[in-house]
Amino acid sequence: MGLREQIDIEKLPSHVAVIMDGNGRWAKEKGKLRVFGHHNGVKSVRETVEAAAELGIQYLTLYAFSTENWNRPKLEVMALMELLVHTINNETKTLLENGIRLNAIGNLKALPDKCYKELQQAITQTAGNTRTTLTLALSYSSRWEITEAVKRIAQEVKAGSLQPEDITEQLFSNHLSTAGMPDPELMIRTSGEFRISNYLLWQLAYAELYFTPKLWPDFRKDDFYEAIIDYQKRERRFGLTSEQVN
């Protein structure tokens, strides 16, 4: 029996978040520049998106570029931005054919104009798709996102349209960039690192965390299936006892 056949379709997470880590190390192991790893990571993105859509997972969010990544060498950042535009142009047709809606979160205005325009165009073109929502976290960090949400809430309180006692967890969630999406039930990180790196800190409060030593360019459908199988073996209690859950 293959890995996909071991998955219980009735117990899928509705939202999977992924930290795609290890492109640079993968390239270094092969004596190549870091950009070589980023280029080869595109195939892993394609396989992961396909696997999620084929299983019927509604939301897939990929950590593509953090606010901290702007501090990387300028040539690497420029290459990443060019790769982003190239990939979006190449993959939009496939997204449309497979009913996948493209979305993006983060400080998108910080992206180069060409990247921002191409991204927005692809988002508009795929807006009517309903099979799976693919969200790219670009120029994103969770602390940035939370700070921006607090600013917007403070402005509403200052304007008198919101009272402090009306602030709830749900209201706060509605001011995040993931508003309207369920919180991830599963977070996958590649490359053997055991941290979440300023990624969806609020949203991952009750997510199952899955870490694999695979470097991102080596991550394939079967690796995604293994993460889903591992998730399905876990008991999600949300503060209750095992007896209460069962």
NORDA-V106949 format. One record per pair of residues at least 12 apart in sequence whose C-alpha atoms are under 7 Angstrom apart, sorted by the first residue. I is the first residue (numbers start at 1). J is the second residue. D is the distance in whole Angstrom. If there is no record, write none. Layout:
I_J_D / I_J_D
This chain:
3_222_7 / 3_225_6 / 3_226_7 / 4_225_6 / 7_229_6 / 11_232_7 / 12_57_7 / 13_57_7 / 13_185_6 / 13_186_7 / 14_57_5 / 14_58_5 / 14_59_6 / 15_57_7 / 15_58_6 / 15_59_4 / 15_60_6 / 15_182_7 / 15_183_7 / 15_184_5 / 15_185_6 / 15_186_7 / 16_59_6 / 16_60_5 / 16_61_6 / 16_184_5 / 16_185_6 / 16_186_5 / 16_187_6 / 17_60_6 / 17_61_5 / 17_62_6 / 17_184_6 / 17_186_6 / 17_187_5 / 17_188_6 / 18_61_6 / 18_62_5 / 18_63_6 / 18_187_6 / 18_188_5 / 18_189_6 / 19_62_6 / 19_63_5 / 19_188_6 / 19_189_5 / 19_190_7 / 20_63_6 / 20_64_7 / 20_189_6 / 20_190_6 / 20_216_6 / 21_189_7 / 21_190_5 / 21_191_6 / 21_215_6 / 21_216_5 / 22_190_7 / 22_191_5 / 22_215_5 / 22_216_5 / 23_37_4 / 23_38_5 / 23_41_7 / 23_215_7 / 23_216_6 / 23_217_6 / 24_37_6 / 26_215_6 / 35_76_6 / 35_79_7 / 37_217_7 / 40_217_6 / 41_216_6 / 41_217_4 / 44_216_7 / 44_217_6 / 44_218_7 / 44_219_6 / 44_220_6 / 47_220_6 / 47_221_6 / 48_220_7 / 48_221_6 / 48_224_7 / 51_221_6 / 53_131_7 / 53_132_6 / 57_132_7 / 58_131_7 / 58_132_5 / 58_133_6 / 59_132_6 / 59_133_5 / 59_134_6 / 60_133_6 / 60_134_5 / 60_135_6 / 61_134_6 / 61_135_5 / 61_136_6 / 61_137_7 / 62_135_6 / 62_136_5 / 62_137_6 / 63_136_6 / 63_137_5 / 63_138_7 / 64_136_6 / 64_137_6 / 64_138_6 / 65_137_6 / 65_138_5 / 65_139_5 / 65_140_7 / 66_138_6 / 66_139_5 / 66_140_5 / 66_141_6 / 67_139_5 / 67_140_5 / 67_141_6 / 81_115_7 / 85_115_6 / 85_118_6 / 88_119_7 / 92_122_6 / 96_126_6 / 99_129_5 / 99_130_6 / 99_131_5 / 99_132_7 / 100_126_7 / 100_129_5 / 100_130_6 / 100_131_6 / 100_132_5 / 100_133_6 / 100_134_7 / 101_126_5 / 101_127_6 / 101_129_5 / 101_130_6 / 101_132_6 / 101_133_5 / 101_134_6 / 102_122_7 / 102_123_5 / 102_126_6 / 102_133_6 / 102_134_5 / 102_135_6 / 103_123_6 / 103_133_7 / 103_134_6 / 103_135_4 / 103_136_6 / 104_135_5 / 104_136_5 / 104_137_6 / 104_138_7 / 105_136_6 / 105_137_5 / 105_138_6 / 105_140_7 / 105_177_6 / 106_137_6 / 106_138_5 / 106_139_5 / 106_140_4 / 107_139_5 / 107_140_6 / 108_138_7 / 108_139_6 / 141_198_6 / 141_199_6 / 142_198_5 / 142_199_5 / 142_200_5 / 142_201_6 / 143_198_7 / 145_176_6 / 145_177_7 / 146_176_7 / 149_175_5 / 149_176_6 / 183_203_5 / 183_204_7 / 184_203_7 / 184_204_6 / 184_207_6 / 185_206_7 / 185_207_4 / 185_208_6 / 186_207_5 / 186_208_5 / 186_209_6 / 187_207_6 / 187_208_6 / 187_209_5 / 187_210_6 / 188_209_6 / 188_210_5 / 188_211_6 / 189_210_6 / 189_211_5 / 189_212_6 / 190_211_6 / 190_212_5 / 190_213_6 / 190_214_6 / 190_215_6 / 190_216_6 / 191_212_6 / 191_213_5 / 191_214_5 / 191_215_4 / 191_216_7 / 192_211_6 / 192_212_5 / 192_213_4 / 192_214_7 / 194_211_7 / 208_231_7 / 210_227_7
